[in-house]
């Protein structure tokens, strides 16, 4: 992907860079994940790529816009990455579990921007056949400029459909046929807090960062696939080169 980026400048490439993501795994015995992320910002007449999300503008007016988006969902886990002992303490034999696959979501994203901040609403569903579920999200953020940096605290509510929550936090039919005790949490609302940072470094570089904290409700945190408290922390840091 990166070699193609340099050739796309005339088509509306705004920036390109690399980021690092660190996220706690809620799954029993699983290690925190460390991932390298390509940071690409391309804005065409209608099409765009913004980090790990791509899409097309359906409407753009004064302070309001609606896009159709496609985005990855990286909540999956290989069965071998569960902790055998931790699962056993929850009454589950790891050898009886299947993988939870990552997915691809397709949906709509609306944004309202004004003097009181920014409100975002997203409706997206799995089109990859992983969970076949969907998610509805509402997020409010208020950007503040401090010493040249833009800092945006935010709060969000995320509604997970029963299919989505059952796939990633519950047991599957094939697992239950092998003897795993049934657990299906059903739909759930997950609140989260976030803090993002955007800091220009000279004329050509941009430092960006984001921290988020999800608070899983009891119906998710009580899953035998999980362990520990109901909080989940994620941090991303990136450095991008800005084009004209």
VODOLO-897447 format. One record per residue (C-alpha): x, y, z; residue in three letters. Coordinates in steps of 0.2 Angstrom, whole numbers, padded with zeros to 4 digits. Layout:
// VODOLO-897447
<px X	py Y	pz Z	code ALA>
...
//
This chain:
// VODOLO-897447
<px 0000	py 0000	pz 0000	code UNK>
<px 0013	py 0013	pz 0004	code UNK>
<px 0022	py 0013	pz -0013	code UNK>
<px 0005	py 0017	pz -0021	code UNK>
<px 0003	py 0031	pz -0009	code UNK>
<px 0017	py 0042	pz -0015	code UNK>
<px 0010	py 0041	pz -0033	code UNK>
<px -0008	py 0047	pz -0027	code UNK>
<px -0003	py 0065	pz -0022	code UNK>
<px -0011	py 0073	pz -0037	code UNK>
<px -0027	py 0063	pz -0034	code UNK>
<px -0029	py 0072	pz -0017	code UNK>
<px -0017	py 0063	pz -0005	code UNK>
<px -0017	py 0074	pz 0011	code UNK>
<px -0005	py 0064	pz 0022	code UNK>
<px 0004	py 0047	pz 0024	code UNK>
<px 0012	py 0039	pz 0040	code UNK>
<px 0013	py 0025	pz 0052	code UNK>
<px 0005	py 0022	pz 0069	code UNK>
<px 0006	py 0010	pz 0083	code UNK>
<px -0009	py 0003	pz 0093	code UNK>
<px -0009	py -0005	pz 0110	code UNK>
<px -0025	py -0013	pz 0116	code UNK>
<px -0030	py -0023	pz 0131	code UNK>
<px -0038	py -0039	pz 0126	code UNK>
<px -0054	py -0043	pz 0137	code UNK>
<px -0052	py -0062	pz 0133	code UNK>
<px -0047	py -0074	pz 0147	code UNK>
<px -0028	py -0076	pz 0147	code UNK>
<px -0025	py -0067	pz 0130	code UNK>
<px -0011	py -0054	pz 0129	code UNK>
<px -0013	py -0036	pz 0125	code UNK>
<px -0011	py -0033	pz 0106	code UNK>
<px 0003	py -0022	pz 0098	code UNK>
<px -0001	py -0018	pz 0080	code UNK>
<px 0007	py -0007	pz 0067	code UNK>
<px -0006	py 0004	pz 0057	code UNK>
<px -0004	py 0012	pz 0040	code UNK>
<px -0010	py 0030	pz 0042	code UNK>
<px -0017	py 0036	pz 0025	code UNK>
<px -0028	py 0052	pz 0022	code UNK>
<px -0034	py 0053	pz 0005	code UNK>
<px -0048	py 0065	pz 0000	code UNK>
<px -0055	py 0064	pz -0018	code UNK>
<px -0071	py 0073	pz -0025	code UNK>
<px -0082	py 0060	pz -0017	code UNK>
<px -0071	py 0045	pz -0011	code UNK>
<px -0060	py 0046	pz 0004	code UNK>
<px -0048	py 0035	pz 0015	code UNK>
<px -0045	py 0040	pz 0033	code UNK>
<px -0034	py 0029	pz 0042	code UNK>
<px -0043	py 0012	pz 0044	code UNK>
<px -0060	py 0018	pz 0036	code UNK>
<px -0064	py 0022	pz 0018	code UNK>
<px -0080	py 0028	pz 0010	code UNK>
<px -0089	py 0040	pz -0001	code UNK>
<px -0097	py 0056	pz 0003	code UNK>
<px -0116	py 0056	pz 0001	code UNK>
<px -0119	py 0074	pz 0006	code UNK>
<px -0109	py 0088	pz 0013	code UNK>
<px -0117	py 0104	pz 0019	code UNK>
<px -0113	py 0118	pz 0031	code UNK>
<px -0108	py 0109	pz 0047	code UNK>
<px -0116	py 0093	pz 0042	code UNK>
<px -0111	py 0078	pz 0032	code UNK>
<px -0116	py 0060	pz 0028	code UNK>
<px -0105	py 0046	pz 0021	code UNK>
<px -0106	py 0028	pz 0017	code UNK>
<px -0091	py 0019	pz 0025	code UNK>
<px -0082	py 0003	pz 0025	code UNK>
<px -0071	py -0002	pz 0040	code UNK>
<px -0062	py -0016	pz 0048	code UNK>
<px -0068	py -0024	pz 0064	code UNK>
<px -0053	py -0031	pz 0074	code UNK>
<px -0061	py -0039	pz 0089	code UNK>
<px -0057	py -0057	pz 0084	code UNK>
<px -0046	py -0070	pz 0092	code UNK>
<px -0039	py -0087	pz 0088	code UNK>
<px -0044	py -0100	pz 0100	code UNK>
<px -0026	py -0104	pz 0104	code UNK>
<px -0023	py -0087	pz 0110	code UNK>
<px -0035	py -0090	pz 0125	code UNK>
<px -0027	py -0094	pz 0141	code UNK>
<px -0030	py -0113	pz 0144	code UNK>
<px -0029	py -0111	pz 0163	code UNK>
<px -0039	py -0095	pz 0164	code UNK>
<px -0053	py -0103	pz 0153	code UNK>
<px -0053	py -0119	pz 0164	code UNK>
<px -0056	py -0108	pz 0179	code UNK>
<px -0072	py -0102	pz 0170	code UNK>
<px -0077	py -0120	pz 0166	code UNK>
<px -0072	py -0120	pz 0148	code UNK>
<px -0060	py -0132	pz 0139	code UNK>
<px -0050	py -0122	pz 0126	code UNK>
<px -0049	py -0136	pz 0114	code UNK>
<px -0068	py -0135	pz 0112	code UNK>
<px -0068	py -0117	pz 0106	code UNK>
<px -0068	py -0110	pz 0088	code UNK>
<px -0059	py -0094	pz 0082	code UNK>
<px -0068	py -0077	pz 0083	code UNK>
<px -0064	py -0069	pz 0066	code UNK>
<px -0061	py -0051	pz 0062	code UNK>
<px -0074	py -0043	pz 0051	code UNK>
<px -0078	py -0030	pz 0038	code UNK>
<px -0092	py -0017	pz 0042	code UNK>
<px -0102	py -0007	pz 0029	code UNK>
<px -0113	py 0007	pz 0035	code UNK>
<px -0118	py 0026	pz 0036	code UNK>
<px -0108	py 0039	pz 0046	code UNK>
<px -0116	py 0057	pz 0049	code UNK>
<px -0107	py 0071	pz 0057	code UNK>
<px -0113	py 0088	pz 0064	code UNK>
<px -0100	py 0101	pz 0068	code UNK>
<px -0103	py 0118	pz 0077	code UNK>
<px -0098	py 0130	pz 0090	code UNK>
<px -0104	py 0117	pz 0104	code UNK>
<px -0093	py 0103	pz 0097	code UNK>
<px -0095	py 0088	pz 0086	code UNK>
<px -0108	py 0075	pz 0086	code UNK>
<px -0106	py 0059	pz 0076	code UNK>
<px -0118	py 0045	pz 0073	code UNK>
<px -0114	py 0028	pz 0065	code UNK>
<px -0124	py 0013	pz 0059	code UNK>
<px -0114	py -0001	pz 0052	code UNK>
<px -0116	py -0020	pz 0050	code UNK>
<px -0105	py -0035	pz 0046	code UNK>
<px -0104	py -0039	pz 0028	code UNK>
<px -0090	py -0052	pz 0029	code UNK>
<px -0100	py -0066	pz 0037	code UNK>
<px -0091	py -0066	pz 0054	code UNK>
<px -0104	py -0061	pz 0066	code UNK>
<px -0118	py -0055	pz 0054	code UNK>
<px -0122	py -0042	pz 0068	code UNK>
<px -0123	py -0023	pz 0068	code UNK>
<px -0118	py -0008	pz 0079	code UNK>
<px -0125	py 0009	pz 0082	code UNK>
<px -0114	py 0022	pz 0089	code UNK>
<px -0117	py 0040	pz 0095	code UNK>
<px -0101	py 0050	pz 0100	code UNK>
<px -0099	py 0068	pz 0106	code UNK>
<px -0083	py 0077	pz 0106	code UNK>
<px -0077	py 0095	pz 0110	code UNK>
<px -0060	py 0100	pz 0102	code UNK>
<px -0049	py 0113	pz 0112	code UNK>
<px -0034	py 0121	pz 0105	code UNK>
<px -0019	py 0121	pz 0118	code UNK>
<px -0002	py 0128	pz 0113	code UNK>
<px -0005	py 0124	pz 0095	code UNK>
<px -0012	py 0106	pz 0098	code UNK>
<px -0030	py 0101	pz 0096	code UNK>
<px -0036	py 0091	pz 0110	code UNK>
<px -0053	py 0083	pz 0109	code UNK>
<px -0061	py 0074	pz 0124	code UNK>
<px -0076	py 0063	pz 0119	code UNK>
<px -0089	py 0052	pz 0126	code UNK>
<px -0099	py 0038	pz 0116	code UNK>
<px -0112	py 0025	pz 0117	code UNK>
<px -0111	py 0010	pz 0107	code UNK>
<px -0126	py -0002	pz 0104	code UNK>
<px -0121	py -0020	pz 0100	code UNK>
<px -0134	py -0031	pz 0092	code UNK>
<px -0137	py -0048	pz 0099	code UNK>
<px -0128	py -0056	pz 0084	code UNK>
<px -0113	py -0046	pz 0087	code UNK>
<px -0112	py -0047	pz 0106	code UNK>
<px -0116	py -0066	pz 0105	code UNK>
<px -0102	py -0069	pz 0093	code UNK>
<px -0088	py -0060	pz 0101	code UNK>
<px -0094	py -0062	pz 0120	code UNK>
<px -0104	py -0078	pz 0120	code UNK>
<px -0103	py -0096	pz 0115	code UNK>
<px -0106	py -0103	pz 0097	code UNK>
<px -0118	py -0117	pz 0092	code UNK>
<px -0104	py -0128	pz 0087	code UNK>
<px -0095	py -0126	pz 0103	code UNK>
<px -0111	py -0130	pz 0113	code UNK>
<px -0113	py -0146	pz 0103	code UNK>
<px -0096	py -0151	pz 0109	code UNK>
<px -0101	py -0148	pz 0127	code UNK>
<px -0097	py -0130	pz 0131	code UNK>
<px -0110	py -0122	pz 0142	code UNK>
<px -0121	py -0110	pz 0133	code UNK>
<px -0119	py -0092	pz 0136	code UNK>
<px -0128	py -0079	pz 0125	code UNK>
<px -0127	py -0061	pz 0132	code UNK>
<px -0139	py -0053	pz 0119	code UNK>
<px -0138	py -0035	pz 0114	code UNK>
<px -0129	py -0023	pz 0125	code UNK>
<px -0124	py -0004	pz 0126	code UNK>
<px -0106	py -0001	pz 0129	code UNK>
<px -0101	py 0017	pz 0135	code UNK>
<px -0084	py 0023	pz 0132	code UNK>
<px -0073	py 0039	pz 0135	code UNK>
<px -0059	py 0045	pz 0123	code UNK>
<px -0046	py 0058	pz 0122	code UNK>
<px -0037	py 0062	pz 0105	code UNK>
<px -0023	py 0074	pz 0101	code UNK>
<px -0017	py 0082	pz 0085	code UNK>
<px 0000	py 0091	pz 0086	code UNK>
<px 0009	py 0099	pz 0070	code UNK>
<px 0028	py 0097	pz 0071	code UNK>
<px 0034	py 0110	pz 0059	code UNK>
<px 0026	py 0112	pz 0042	code UNK>
<px 0026	py 0094	pz 0036	code UNK>
<px 0024	py 0082	pz 0051	code UNK>
<px 0009	py 0079	pz 0061	code UNK>
<px 0009	py 0069	pz 0078	code UNK>
<px -0008	py 0061	pz 0082	code UNK>
<px -0013	py 0051	pz 0097	code UNK>
<px -0029	py 0043	pz 0104	code UNK>
<px -0034	py 0035	pz 0120	code UNK>
<px -0050	py 0026	pz 0123	code UNK>
<px -0058	py 0017	pz 0138	code UNK>
<px -0073	py 0005	pz 0136	code UNK>
<px -0084	py 0000	pz 0151	code UNK>
<px -0091	py -0017	pz 0147	code UNK>
<px -0109	py -0020	pz 0155	code UNK>
<px -0111	py -0035	pz 0166	code UNK>
<px -0119	py -0045	pz 0153	code UNK>
<px -0103	py -0044	pz 0143	code UNK>
<px -0090	py -0045	pz 0157	code UNK>
<px -0099	py -0060	pz 0165	code UNK>
<px -0095	py -0070	pz 0149	code UNK>
<px -0084	py -0086	pz 0153	code UNK>
<px -0073	py -0081	pz 0138	code UNK>
<px -0068	py -0065	pz 0148	code UNK>
<px -0058	py -0062	pz 0164	code UNK>
<px -0054	py -0047	pz 0175	code UNK>
<px -0063	py -0031	pz 0177	code UNK>
<px -0075	py -0023	pz 0165	code UNK>
<px -0064	py -0010	pz 0158	code UNK>
<px -0054	py -0010	pz 0141	code UNK>
<px -0040	py 0002	pz 0137	code UNK>
<px -0033	py 0006	pz 0120	code UNK>
<px -0020	py 0018	pz 0114	code UNK>
<px -0014	py 0024	pz 0097	code UNK>
<px 0000	py 0035	pz 0092	code UNK>
<px 0005	py 0040	pz 0075	code UNK>
<px 0017	py 0051	pz 0064	code UNK>
<px 0011	py 0057	pz 0047	code UNK>
<px 0019	py 0067	pz 0033	code UNK>
<px 0008	py 0081	pz 0026	code UNK>
<px 0007	py 0085	pz 0008	code UNK>
<px 0002	py 0101	pz 0000	code UNK>
//
